[in-house]
Amino acid sequence: MWLGYKMALEGRDKEKSYDNMIKYAKAIQKIQEDMGIKTASFPHLGLYGDVLVLNNKKGERVVFEDHSALKAKQEEYEKWQAERTQNAKKIQEVLQKPDEAKGESTEAIADDLFPSEIVDYEETVPELLEQDEEKGEELITMTDDIPFLSNPKFHSRKESES
């Protein structure tokens, strides 16, 4: 699991890598829990375990933090969120279900308005500015030399550091 997590961490496709990191981190925590050992924290993913341990490349422990309080808060939040979702579903069912005893029923009404009617926007668009040659004004066109990114959502670390 750790190897899969490390490969996802170094992956090129950022969205897929993030999903894989979450998947492997949860699997690592589950296995650690099943083994009865302290679970690892992944704070950069929002997953807290019992401890955060960071080692340097020589294998020496650099950081050791107790995250059991954060893990308890996360579990409490997840429990609250699950209850909230269940309550919302119950409320939605009650609101959407007609009361047949009161004679309520569900009706469907078709919208007869075509969604893309042609509208004359001539009145709403202001007149474009034009240069006044008598005042010495001239039209200047400026272009940028910045190329478009293939996917602007996900930048590599090197691009974001520069």
C-alpha positions as a LaTeX table, in Angstrom:
\begin{tabular}{lrrr}
\hline
Residue & $x$ (\AA) & $y$ (\AA) & $z$ (\AA) \\
\hline
Met1 & 0.00 & 0.00 & 0.00 \\
Trp2 & 2.85 & 2.37 & 0.83 \\
Leu3 & 4.42 & 1.77 & $-2.58$ \\
Gly4 & 1.11 & 2.52 & $-4.30$ \\
Tyr5 & 0.74 & 5.69 & $-2.21$ \\
Lys6 & 4.27 & 6.82 & $-3.12$ \\
Met7 & 3.63 & 6.17 & $-6.83$ \\
Ala8 & 0.37 & 8.16 & $-6.65$ \\
Leu9 & 2.23 & 10.97 & $-4.87$ \\
Glu10 & 4.70 & 11.21 & $-7.76$ \\
Gly11 & 2.07 & 10.74 & $-10.51$ \\
Arg12 & 1.77 & 13.08 & $-13.48$ \\
Asp13 & $-2.03$ & 13.29 & $-13.68$ \\
Lys14 & $-2.77$ & 15.45 & $-10.61$ \\
Glu15 & $-6.52$ & 14.74 & $-10.35$ \\
Lys16 & $-6.08$ & 10.98 & $-10.70$ \\
Ser17 & $-3.03$ & 11.03 & $-8.41$ \\
Tyr18 & $-4.98$ & 12.82 & $-5.69$ \\
Asp19 & $-7.80$ & 10.27 & $-5.87$ \\
Asn20 & $-5.27$ & 7.42 & $-5.73$ \\
Met21 & $-3.45$ & 9.00 & $-2.77$ \\
Ile22 & $-6.76$ & 9.17 & $-0.87$ \\
Lys23 & $-7.53$ & 5.55 & $-1.79$ \\
Tyr24 & $-4.13$ & 4.26 & $-0.66$ \\
Ala25 & $-4.03$ & 6.42 & 2.49 \\
Lys26 & $-7.42$ & 5.08 & 3.61 \\
Ala27 & $-6.29$ & 1.51 & 2.84 \\
Ile28 & $-3.07$ & 2.02 & 4.84 \\
Gln29 & $-5.05$ & 3.35 & 7.81 \\
Lys30 & $-7.51$ & 0.42 & 7.58 \\
Ile31 & $-4.71$ & $-2.16$ & 7.55 \\
Gln32 & $-2.91$ & $-0.46$ & 10.44 \\
Glu33 & $-6.17$ & $-0.41$ & 12.39 \\
Asp34 & $-6.76$ & $-4.11$ & 11.66 \\
Met35 & $-3.21$ & $-4.88$ & 12.81 \\
Gly36 & $-3.83$ & $-3.03$ & 16.08 \\
Ile37 & $-1.04$ & $-0.50$ & 15.54 \\
Lys38 & $-1.22$ & 3.29 & 15.53 \\
Thr39 & $-2.59$ & 4.68 & 12.30 \\
Ala40 & $-0.65$ & 7.13 & 10.15 \\
Ser41 & $-1.86$ & 10.68 & 9.55 \\
Phe42 & $-2.07$ & 12.23 & 6.11 \\
Pro43 & $-2.83$ & 15.87 & 7.01 \\
His44 & $-2.25$ & 17.13 & 3.45 \\
Leu45 & $-5.18$ & 14.90 & 2.41 \\
Gly46 & $-7.35$ & 15.76 & 5.41 \\
Leu47 & $-7.03$ & 12.22 & 6.83 \\
Tyr48 & $-5.91$ & 12.05 & 10.45 \\
Gly49 & $-4.67$ & 9.00 & 12.27 \\
Asp50 & $-3.08$ & 8.46 & 15.65 \\
Val51 & 0.42 & 9.76 & 14.79 \\
Leu52 & 2.30 & 11.78 & 12.21 \\
Val53 & 5.79 & 10.41 & 11.64 \\
Leu54 & 8.24 & 11.95 & 9.19 \\
Asn55 & 11.63 & 10.39 & 8.52 \\
Asn56 & 14.52 & 11.83 & 6.54 \\
Lys57 & 16.25 & 9.97 & 3.70 \\
Lys58 & 18.64 & 8.31 & 6.17 \\
Gly59 & 15.69 & 6.75 & 8.00 \\
Glu60 & 16.08 & 9.00 & 11.04 \\
Arg61 & 12.88 & 10.24 & 12.69 \\
Val62 & 12.55 & 13.97 & 12.15 \\
Val63 & 8.96 & 14.62 & 13.31 \\
Phe64 & 6.68 & 12.67 & 15.64 \\
Glu65 & 3.33 & 14.22 & 16.54 \\
Asp66 & 0.35 & 12.76 & 18.35 \\
His67 & $-2.72$ & 13.27 & 16.13 \\
Ser68 & $-5.18$ & 11.19 & 18.16 \\
Ala69 & $-7.15$ & 14.32 & 19.16 \\
Leu70 & $-7.41$ & 15.37 & 15.50 \\
Lys71 & $-8.49$ & 11.85 & 14.56 \\
Ala72 & $-11.24$ & 11.98 & 17.20 \\
Lys73 & $-12.43$ & 15.35 & 15.88 \\
Gln74 & $-12.47$ & 14.01 & 12.32 \\
Glu75 & $-14.49$ & 10.93 & 13.35 \\
Glu76 & $-16.92$ & 13.14 & 15.28 \\
Tyr77 & $-17.32$ & 15.42 & 12.25 \\
Glu78 & $-17.88$ & 12.47 & 9.89 \\
Lys79 & $-20.53$ & 11.07 & 12.27 \\
Trp80 & $-22.25$ & 14.48 & 12.44 \\
Gln81 & $-22.12$ & 14.81 & 8.66 \\
Ala82 & $-23.66$ & 11.33 & 8.18 \\
Glu83 & $-26.50$ & 12.16 & 10.61 \\
Arg84 & $-27.08$ & 15.48 & 8.87 \\
Thr85 & $-27.29$ & 13.76 & 5.48 \\
Gln86 & $-29.78$ & 11.20 & 6.81 \\
Asn87 & $-31.92$ & 13.94 & 8.36 \\
Ala88 & $-31.86$ & 15.92 & 5.11 \\
Lys89 & $-33.01$ & 12.85 & 3.16 \\
Lys90 & $-35.88$ & 12.27 & 5.64 \\
Ile91 & $-36.98$ & 15.90 & 5.40 \\
Gln92 & $-36.79$ & 15.78 & 1.60 \\
Glu93 & $-38.92$ & 12.62 & 1.49 \\
Val94 & $-41.58$ & 14.25 & 3.68 \\
Leu95 & $-41.62$ & 17.44 & 1.62 \\
Gln96 & $-41.80$ & 15.65 & $-1.72$ \\
Lys97 & $-44.41$ & 13.07 & $-0.76$ \\
Pro98 & $-48.01$ & 14.28 & $-1.20$ \\
Asp99 & $-50.42$ & 13.68 & 1.70 \\
Glu100 & $-53.14$ & 11.57 & 0.07 \\
Ala101 & $-55.39$ & 11.86 & 3.16 \\
Lys102 & $-55.61$ & 15.61 & 2.53 \\
Gly103 & $-56.22$ & 15.06 & $-1.17$ \\
Glu104 & $-52.74$ & 16.19 & $-2.24$ \\
Ser105 & $-51.23$ & 14.82 & $-5.42$ \\
Thr106 & $-48.17$ & 15.37 & $-7.56$ \\
Glu107 & $-48.68$ & 17.30 & $-10.79$ \\
Ala108 & $-46.29$ & 17.71 & $-13.70$ \\
Ile109 & $-46.54$ & 20.87 & $-15.78$ \\
Ala110 & $-44.75$ & 21.14 & $-19.12$ \\
Asp111 & $-42.98$ & 24.41 & $-19.81$ \\
Asp112 & $-44.15$ & 25.71 & $-23.17$ \\
Leu113 & $-41.47$ & 28.40 & $-23.50$ \\
Phe114 & $-38.67$ & 27.48 & $-25.86$ \\
Pro115 & $-35.37$ & 27.99 & $-23.98$ \\
Ser116 & $-33.48$ & 29.82 & $-26.72$ \\
Glu117 & $-35.73$ & 32.56 & $-27.99$ \\
Ile118 & $-34.06$ & 35.14 & $-30.19$ \\
Val119 & $-33.76$ & 38.40 & $-28.29$ \\
Asp120 & $-32.76$ & 41.71 & $-29.80$ \\
Tyr121 & $-29.77$ & 42.81 & $-27.73$ \\
Glu122 & $-29.14$ & 45.95 & $-29.76$ \\
Glu123 & $-30.66$ & 48.21 & $-27.10$ \\
Thr124 & $-28.77$ & 46.63 & $-24.18$ \\
Val125 & $-25.24$ & 46.66 & $-25.63$ \\
Pro126 & $-23.61$ & 50.10 & $-25.28$ \\
Glu127 & $-22.00$ & 51.63 & $-28.32$ \\
Leu128 & $-18.36$ & 50.68 & $-28.75$ \\
Leu129 & $-15.79$ & 53.40 & $-28.20$ \\
Glu130 & $-14.31$ & 54.86 & $-31.32$ \\
Gln131 & $-11.22$ & 57.02 & $-31.56$ \\
Asp132 & $-11.68$ & 60.72 & $-32.15$ \\
Glu133 & $-9.02$ & 61.62 & $-34.72$ \\
Glu134 & $-9.65$ & 65.36 & $-34.25$ \\
Lys135 & $-8.52$ & 65.03 & $-30.60$ \\
Gly136 & $-5.48$ & 62.99 & $-31.60$ \\
Glu137 & $-6.88$ & 59.69 & $-30.33$ \\
Glu138 & $-5.86$ & 56.49 & $-32.06$ \\
Leu139 & $-6.82$ & 52.85 & $-31.84$ \\
Ile140 & $-4.17$ & 50.66 & $-30.17$ \\
Thr141 & $-4.36$ & 46.87 & $-30.35$ \\
Met142 & $-2.30$ & 44.93 & $-27.79$ \\
Thr143 & $-1.81$ & 41.18 & $-27.82$ \\
Asp144 & $-0.27$ & 38.97 & $-25.18$ \\
Asp145 & 2.43 & 36.41 & $-25.84$ \\
Ile146 & 1.27 & 34.04 & $-23.10$ \\
Pro147 & 0.47 & 30.58 & $-24.53$ \\
Phe148 & $-2.66$ & 28.77 & $-23.40$ \\
Leu149 & $-2.13$ & 25.94 & $-20.92$ \\
Ser150 & $-3.55$ & 22.56 & $-21.88$ \\
Asn151 & $-5.35$ & 22.29 & $-18.52$ \\
Pro152 & $-5.05$ & 25.42 & $-16.36$ \\
Lys153 & $-6.51$ & 23.69 & $-13.26$ \\
Phe154 & $-3.52$ & 21.48 & $-12.67$ \\
His155 & $-0.03$ & 22.98 & $-12.74$ \\
Ser156 & 3.07 & 20.99 & $-12.03$ \\
Arg157 & 5.05 & 21.82 & $-8.90$ \\
Lys158 & 7.84 & 23.34 & $-10.98$ \\
Glu159 & 5.42 & 25.78 & $-12.67$ \\
Ser160 & 3.83 & 26.85 & $-9.39$ \\
Glu161 & 7.20 & 27.36 & $-7.66$ \\
Ser162 & 8.58 & 29.65 & $-10.37$ \\
\hline
\end{tabular}
